[in-house]
Amino acid sequence: MKKKTIQTGDAPQAIGTYSQAIRVDGGNTVYLSGQIGLDPFTMQMVVGVEGQIQQVFLNLKAVAAASGGNLSDIVKLNVYLTDLANFERVNEIMASYFNPPYPARAAIGVAALPRGALVEMDAVMVLQE
């Protein structure tokens, strides 16, 4: 199995040993790595939970575009929150980026995230043929 690395300057550069996304050769499935609320141009964390949620969706959108797709191609979304009280805000903001049918999703409360982030999301995308 061959893998294609997806890389774009419109999303934050990897801050560890991972790729922004991987597409499996011969397939239409793309695995998007977790995105936190880093501004891709300054590599600084956006202030506040709402700003971070917005930035995460913008970062996922950029990686999806670099993969040849868009947010509507996401079939599975995982949301990691340091405070599950922010889950309703995720729902509200997510509704401005997605239309039904919404992707399958999990929301997980975590003790901490990289760089002090308040939210992180990763996704699986299936590209249209």
N, CA and C atoms as a LAMMPS dump frame, in Angstrom:
ITEM: TIMESTEP
0
ITEM: NUMBER OF ATOMS
387
ITEM: BOX BOUNDS ff ff ff
-5.0000000000000000e+02 5.0000000000000000e+02
-5.0000000000000000e+02 5.0000000000000000e+02
-5.0000000000000000e+02 5.0000000000000000e+02
ITEM: ATOMS id mol type element x y z
1 1 1 N 0.846 -1.17 0
2 1 2 C 0 0 0
3 1 3 C 0.893 1.235 0
4 2 1 N 0.622 2.132 -0.939
5 2 2 C 1.345 3.399 -0.998
6 2 3 C 0.491 4.471 -0.359
7 3 1 N 1.159 5.426 0.265
8 3 2 C 0.468 6.537 0.907
9 3 3 C 0.959 7.839 0.302
10 4 1 N 0.036 8.785 0.172
11 4 2 C 0.391 10.12 -0.314
12 4 3 C 0.239 11.091 0.84
13 5 1 N 1.293 11.846 1.108
14 5 2 C 1.268 12.856 2.157
15 5 3 C 0.614 14.124 1.618
16 6 1 N -0.305 14.671 2.391
17 6 2 C -0.961 15.928 2.041
18 6 3 C -0.348 17.028 2.908
19 7 1 N 0.032 18.13 2.277
20 7 2 C 0.686 19.23 2.977
21 7 3 C 0.208 20.547 2.388
22 8 1 N -0.166 21.49 3.223
23 8 2 C -0.545 22.822 2.765
24 8 3 C -0.051 23.875 3.746
25 9 1 N 0.334 25.007 3.224
26 9 2 C 0.721 26.138 4.057
27 9 3 C -0.473 26.897 4.615
28 10 1 N -1.687 26.511 4.176
29 10 2 C -2.907 27.172 4.649
30 10 3 C -3.425 26.584 5.961
31 11 1 N -2.723 25.595 6.478
32 11 2 C -3.013 25.019 7.796
33 11 3 C -1.693 24.98 8.558
34 12 1 N -1.762 24.914 9.886
35 12 2 C -0.507 24.902 10.659
36 12 3 C 0.407 23.744 10.266
37 13 1 N 1.676 24.027 10.234
38 13 2 C 2.656 22.983 9.971
39 13 3 C 2.659 21.995 11.135
40 14 1 N 2.973 20.761 10.867
41 14 2 C 3.009 19.729 11.903
42 14 3 C 3.966 20.146 13.017
43 15 1 N 3.524 19.965 14.262
44 15 2 C 4.377 20.287 15.412
45 15 3 C 4.857 19.005 16.082
46 16 1 N 4.904 17.94 15.299
47 16 2 C 5.355 16.648 15.795
48 16 3 C 5.629 15.717 14.623
49 17 1 N 5.715 14.445 14.925
50 17 2 C 6.021 13.435 13.908
51 17 3 C 4.729 12.915 13.283
52 18 1 N 4.098 13.763 12.476
53 18 2 C 2.871 13.376 11.779
54 18 3 C 2.729 14.231 10.521
55 19 1 N 1.814 13.824 9.652
56 19 2 C 1.485 14.567 8.443
57 19 3 C 0.145 15.244 8.635
58 20 1 N -0.099 16.328 7.914
59 20 2 C -1.405 16.983 8.01
60 20 3 C -2.524 16.04 7.588
61 21 1 N -2.253 15.234 6.564
62 21 2 C -3.216 14.227 6.121
63 21 3 C -2.48 13.175 5.302
64 22 1 N -3.108 12.015 5.198
65 22 2 C -2.581 10.918 4.394
66 22 3 C -3.712 10.374 3.527
67 23 1 N -3.429 10.232 2.231
68 23 2 C -4.373 9.597 1.312
69 23 3 C -3.778 8.269 0.889
70 24 1 N -4.583 7.245 0.982
71 24 2 C -4.133 5.912 0.59
72 24 3 C -4.23 5.807 -0.926
73 25 1 N -3.109 5.472 -1.593
74 25 2 C -3.079 5.35 -3.047
75 25 3 C -4.12 4.357 -3.536
76 26 1 N -4.748 4.689 -4.642
77 26 2 C -5.744 3.811 -5.226
78 26 3 C -7.086 3.892 -4.529
79 27 1 N -7.181 4.73 -3.525
80 27 2 C -8.432 4.86 -2.79
81 27 3 C -8.879 6.302 -2.735
82 28 1 N -10.038 6.501 -2.175
83 28 2 C -10.551 7.866 -2.074
84 28 3 C -10.729 8.276 -0.616
85 29 1 N -10.047 7.575 0.287
86 29 2 C -10.124 7.891 1.706
87 29 3 C -8.905 8.699 2.13
88 30 1 N -9.179 9.779 2.865
89 30 2 C -8.118 10.646 3.379
90 30 3 C -8.291 10.727 4.892
91 31 1 N -7.196 10.561 5.61
92 31 2 C -7.182 10.651 7.066
93 31 3 C -6.541 11.981 7.452
94 32 1 N -7.333 12.86 8.068
95 32 2 C -6.856 14.185 8.46
96 32 3 C -6.404 14.16 9.917
97 33 1 N -5.183 14.587 10.145
98 33 2 C -4.648 14.634 11.507
99 33 3 C -5.389 15.676 12.335
100 34 1 N -5.243 15.543 13.64
101 34 2 C -5.872 16.486 14.546
102 34 3 C -5.398 17.903 14.305
103 35 1 N -6.334 18.824 14.325
104 35 2 C -6.035 20.243 14.187
105 35 3 C -6.442 20.946 15.474
106 36 1 N -5.579 21.839 15.921
107 36 2 C -5.896 22.685 17.066
108 36 3 C -6.032 24.123 16.561
109 37 1 N -6.321 25.049 17.422
110 37 2 C -6.602 26.425 17.024
111 37 3 C -5.386 27.276 16.749
112 38 1 N -4.41 26.729 16.055
113 38 2 C -3.224 27.504 15.669
114 38 3 C -3.498 28.268 14.384
115 39 1 N -3.14 29.53 14.368
116 39 2 C -3.176 30.313 13.144
117 39 3 C -2.025 29.811 12.267
118 40 1 N -2.307 29.39 11.023
119 40 2 C -1.244 28.799 10.204
120 40 3 C -0.149 29.777 9.795
121 41 1 N -0.419 31.058 9.872
122 41 2 C 0.562 32.039 9.413
123 41 3 C 1.461 32.531 10.536
124 42 1 N 0.93 32.564 11.755
125 42 2 C 1.741 33.005 12.896
126 42 3 C 2.18 31.834 13.766
127 43 1 N 1.511 30.694 13.616
128 43 2 C 1.723 29.503 14.448
129 43 3 C 1.478 29.816 15.931
130 44 1 N 0.617 30.797 16.179
131 44 2 C 0.204 31.145 17.539
132 44 3 C -1.226 30.667 17.751
133 45 1 N -1.536 30.316 18.999
134 45 2 C -2.874 29.86 19.347
135 45 3 C -3.848 31.033 19.313
136 46 1 N -4.985 30.819 18.68
137 46 2 C -6.05 31.818 18.657
138 46 3 C -6.601 31.933 20.079
139 47 1 N -7.038 33.117 20.455
140 47 2 C -7.518 33.369 21.816
141 47 3 C -8.976 32.937 21.955
142 48 1 N -9.29 32.256 23.058
143 48 2 C -10.663 31.914 23.411
144 48 3 C -11.175 30.658 22.732
145 49 1 N -12.133 30.027 23.387
146 49 2 C -12.641 28.757 22.866
147 49 3 C -13.381 28.944 21.545
148 50 1 N -14.175 29.997 21.402
149 50 2 C -14.893 30.209 20.137
150 50 3 C -13.923 30.44 18.989
151 51 1 N -12.911 31.259 19.219
152 51 2 C -11.903 31.499 18.197
153 51 3 C -11.165 30.225 17.819
154 52 1 N -10.859 29.402 18.827
155 52 2 C -10.155 28.156 18.551
156 52 3 C -11.032 27.184 17.762
157 53 1 N -12.308 27.092 18.111
158 53 2 C -13.211 26.199 17.369
159 53 3 C -13.282 26.655 15.909
160 54 1 N -13.461 27.953 15.682
161 54 2 C -13.498 28.483 14.312
162 54 3 C -12.206 28.15 13.574
163 55 1 N -11.056 28.366 14.235
164 55 2 C -9.767 28.12 13.585
165 55 3 C -9.571 26.65 13.27
166 56 1 N -10.02 25.777 14.148
167 56 2 C -9.913 24.338 13.884
168 56 3 C -10.669 23.986 12.606
169 57 1 N -11.899 24.498 12.466
170 57 2 C -12.656 24.205 11.249
171 57 3 C -11.978 24.803 10.014
172 58 1 N -11.41 26 10.137
173 58 2 C -10.683 26.594 9.011
174 58 3 C -9.463 25.755 8.645
175 59 1 N -8.756 25.241 9.655
176 59 2 C -7.585 24.399 9.399
177 59 3 C -7.995 23.085 8.73
178 60 1 N -9.073 22.459 9.223
179 60 2 C -9.558 21.227 8.593
180 60 3 C -9.987 21.495 7.152
181 61 1 N -10.641 22.634 6.931
182 61 2 C -11.09 23.004 5.588
183 61 3 C -9.897 23.138 4.644
184 62 1 N -8.812 23.749 5.107
185 62 2 C -7.613 23.925 4.285
186 62 3 C -6.969 22.591 3.94
187 63 1 N -6.885 21.691 4.911
188 63 2 C -6.288 20.381 4.65
189 63 3 C -7.196 19.57 3.728
190 64 1 N -8.509 19.67 3.929
191 64 2 C -9.451 18.98 3.038
192 64 3 C -9.273 19.476 1.606
193 65 1 N -9.157 20.787 1.423
194 65 2 C -8.975 21.355 0.081
195 65 3 C -7.671 20.882 -0.545
196 66 1 N -6.599 20.844 0.241
197 66 2 C -5.311 20.374 -0.262
198 66 3 C -5.363 18.901 -0.653
199 67 1 N -6.336 18.187 -0.1
200 67 2 C -6.514 16.761 -0.398
201 67 3 C -7.412 16.542 -1.607
202 68 1 N -7.992 17.623 -2.135
203 68 2 C -8.885 17.507 -3.272
204 68 3 C -10.352 17.422 -2.887
205 69 1 N -10.674 17.767 -1.649
206 69 2 C -12.056 17.685 -1.195
207 69 3 C -12.477 18.932 -0.458
208 70 1 N -13.527 18.786 0.326
209 70 2 C -14.005 19.876 1.157
210 70 3 C -14.659 19.293 2.407
211 71 1 N -15.103 20.146 3.289
212 71 2 C -15.663 19.671 4.558
213 71 3 C -16.859 18.742 4.352
214 72 1 N -17.613 18.922 3.284
215 72 2 C -18.777 18.059 3.065
216 72 3 C -18.38 16.622 2.75
217 73 1 N -17.102 16.384 2.454
218 73 2 C -16.61 15.024 2.198
219 73 3 C -16.218 14.301 3.481
220 74 1 N -16.242 14.992 4.615
221 74 2 C -15.89 14.352 5.887
222 74 3 C -17.022 13.431 6.313
223 75 1 N -16.656 12.172 6.598
224 75 2 C -17.652 11.186 7.024
225 75 3 C -17.555 10.879 8.517
226 76 1 N -16.421 11.195 9.151
227 76 2 C -16.229 10.931 10.579
228 76 3 C -15.397 12.058 11.158
229 77 1 N -15.888 12.623 12.253
230 77 2 C -15.208 13.728 12.928
231 77 3 C -15.079 13.387 14.398
232 78 1 N -13.874 13.521 14.93
233 78 2 C -13.638 13.34 16.352
234 78 3 C -13.314 14.694 16.96
235 79 1 N -13.992 15.021 18.053
236 79 2 C -13.816 16.302 18.737
237 79 3 C -13.275 16.019 20.135
238 80 1 N -12.181 16.675 20.484
239 80 2 C -11.567 16.526 21.8
240 80 3 C -11.649 17.878 22.496
241 81 1 N -12.237 17.904 23.674
242 81 2 C -12.432 19.153 24.42
243 81 3 C -11.849 19.03 25.821
244 82 1 N -11.171 20.073 26.277
245 82 2 C -10.674 20.071 27.648
246 82 3 C -11.789 20.415 28.631
247 83 1 N -12.897 20.932 28.124
248 83 2 C -14.067 21.234 28.959
249 83 3 C -15.317 20.92 28.148
250 84 1 N -16.013 19.846 28.506
251 84 2 C -17.202 19.438 27.753
252 84 3 C -18.337 20.45 27.848
253 85 1 N -18.23 21.432 28.727
254 85 2 C -19.213 22.505 28.768
255 85 3 C -19.194 23.311 27.463
256 86 1 N -18.118 23.207 26.683
257 86 2 C -18.01 23.914 25.402
258 86 3 C -18.6 23.123 24.229
259 87 1 N -19.163 21.955 24.525
260 87 2 C -19.693 21.097 23.469
261 87 3 C -20.827 21.773 22.696
262 88 1 N -21.708 22.479 23.385
263 88 2 C -22.819 23.156 22.709
264 88 3 C -22.296 24.218 21.739
265 89 1 N -21.225 24.91 22.127
266 89 2 C -20.635 25.914 21.235
267 89 3 C -20.047 25.255 19.99
268 90 1 N -19.447 24.057 20.158
269 90 2 C -18.954 23.302 19.004
270 90 3 C -20.112 23.019 18.054
271 91 1 N -21.251 22.565 18.596
272 91 2 C -22.42 22.276 17.759
273 91 3 C -22.867 23.503 16.989
274 92 1 N -22.954 24.641 17.663
275 92 2 C -23.417 25.873 17.018
276 92 3 C -22.482 26.291 15.886
277 93 1 N -21.191 26.265 16.141
278 93 2 C -20.224 26.683 15.123
279 93 3 C -20.151 25.647 14.006
280 94 1 N -20.216 24.372 14.355
281 94 2 C -20.163 23.309 13.348
282 94 3 C -21.297 23.453 12.343
283 95 1 N -22.465 23.891 12.803
284 95 2 C -23.622 24.045 11.92
285 95 3 C -23.371 25.095 10.833
286 96 1 N -22.414 25.998 11.049
287 96 2 C -22.108 26.987 10.016
288 96 3 C -21.114 26.461 8.981
289 97 1 N -20.51 25.308 9.242
290 97 2 C -19.536 24.715 8.311
291 97 3 C -20.052 23.467 7.611
292 98 1 N -21.079 22.82 8.175
293 98 2 C -21.591 21.556 7.635
294 98 3 C -23.087 21.656 7.377
295 99 1 N -23.539 20.897 6.379
296 99 2 C -24.956 20.739 6.096
297 99 3 C -25.319 19.269 6.264
298 100 1 N -26.58 18.966 6.537
299 100 2 C -26.988 17.565 6.604
300 100 3 C -26.747 16.871 5.262
301 101 1 N -26.424 15.613 5.235
302 101 2 C -26.22 14.786 6.419
303 101 3 C -24.866 15.1 7.062
304 102 1 N -24.905 15.316 8.365
305 102 2 C -23.688 15.617 9.113
306 102 3 C -22.819 14.367 9.218
307 103 1 N -21.504 14.556 9.402
308 103 2 C -20.64 13.38 9.574
309 103 3 C -20.937 12.669 10.892
310 104 1 N -20.603 11.398 10.936
311 104 2 C -20.605 10.692 12.216
312 104 3 C -19.592 11.404 13.096
313 105 1 N -19.835 11.395 14.419
314 105 2 C -18.966 12.194 15.275
315 105 3 C -18.863 11.591 16.662
316 106 1 N -17.727 11.813 17.272
317 106 2 C -17.528 11.498 18.684
318 106 3 C -17.009 12.754 19.359
319 107 1 N -17.402 12.959 20.606
320 107 2 C -16.895 14.072 21.408
321 107 3 C -16.302 13.482 22.674
322 108 1 N -15.052 13.82 22.922
323 108 2 C -14.317 13.218 24.025
324 108 3 C -13.761 14.314 24.921
325 109 1 N -13.98 14.202 26.222
326 109 2 C -13.38 15.112 27.182
327 109 3 C -11.981 14.634 27.517
328 110 1 N -11.02 15.534 27.461
329 110 2 C -9.626 15.186 27.723
330 110 3 C -9.045 16.131 28.779
331 111 1 N -7.997 15.683 29.438
332 111 2 C -7.373 16.492 30.488
333 111 3 C -6.568 17.65 29.913
334 112 1 N -5.915 17.427 28.778
335 112 2 C -5.069 18.468 28.187
336 112 3 C -4.857 18.168 26.713
337 113 1 N -4.506 19.224 25.963
338 113 2 C -4.199 19.11 24.538
339 113 3 C -2.888 19.836 24.259
340 114 1 N -2.232 19.546 23.121
341 114 2 C -0.972 20.212 22.804
342 114 3 C -1.103 21.736 22.795
343 115 1 N -0.045 22.397 23.22
344 115 2 C 0.061 23.852 23.207
345 115 3 C -1.015 24.548 24.039
346 116 1 N -1.635 23.826 24.972
347 116 2 C -2.676 24.421 25.802
348 116 3 C -3.986 24.643 25.076
349 117 1 N -4.175 23.96 23.936
350 117 2 C -5.404 24.111 23.15
351 117 3 C -6.613 23.696 23.974
352 118 1 N -7.753 24.292 23.649
353 118 2 C -9.009 23.97 24.317
354 118 3 C -9.827 22.96 23.526
355 119 1 N -9.51 22.824 22.234
356 119 2 C -10.239 21.911 21.351
357 119 3 C -9.288 21.386 20.28
358 120 1 N -9.515 20.148 19.874
359 120 2 C -8.791 19.531 18.76
360 120 3 C -9.785 18.668 18.012
361 121 1 N -9.635 18.577 16.697
362 121 2 C -10.493 17.717 15.889
363 121 3 C -9.665 17.016 14.837
364 122 1 N -9.999 15.74 14.594
365 122 2 C -9.439 15.011 13.463
366 122 3 C -10.595 14.441 12.673
367 123 1 N -10.326 13.971 11.462
368 123 2 C -11.426 13.547 10.599
369 123 3 C -10.987 12.485 9.605
370 124 1 N -11.986 11.786 9.086
371 124 2 C -11.824 10.872 7.946
372 124 3 C -12.694 11.428 6.835
373 125 1 N -12.108 11.531 5.659
374 125 2 C -12.801 12.105 4.521
375 125 3 C -12.839 11.091 3.388
376 126 1 N -13.961 10.985 2.705
377 126 2 C -14.08 10.131 1.516
378 126 3 C -14.368 11.051 0.342
379 127 1 N -13.432 11.07 -0.614
380 127 2 C -13.562 11.963 -1.757
381 127 3 C -14.558 11.432 -2.767
382 128 1 N -15.27 12.344 -3.424
383 128 2 C -16.211 11.979 -4.485
384 128 3 C -15.402 11.435 -5.66
385 129 1 N -15.979 10.519 -6.364
386 129 2 C -15.265 9.969 -7.539
387 129 3 C -15.538 10.784 -8.762
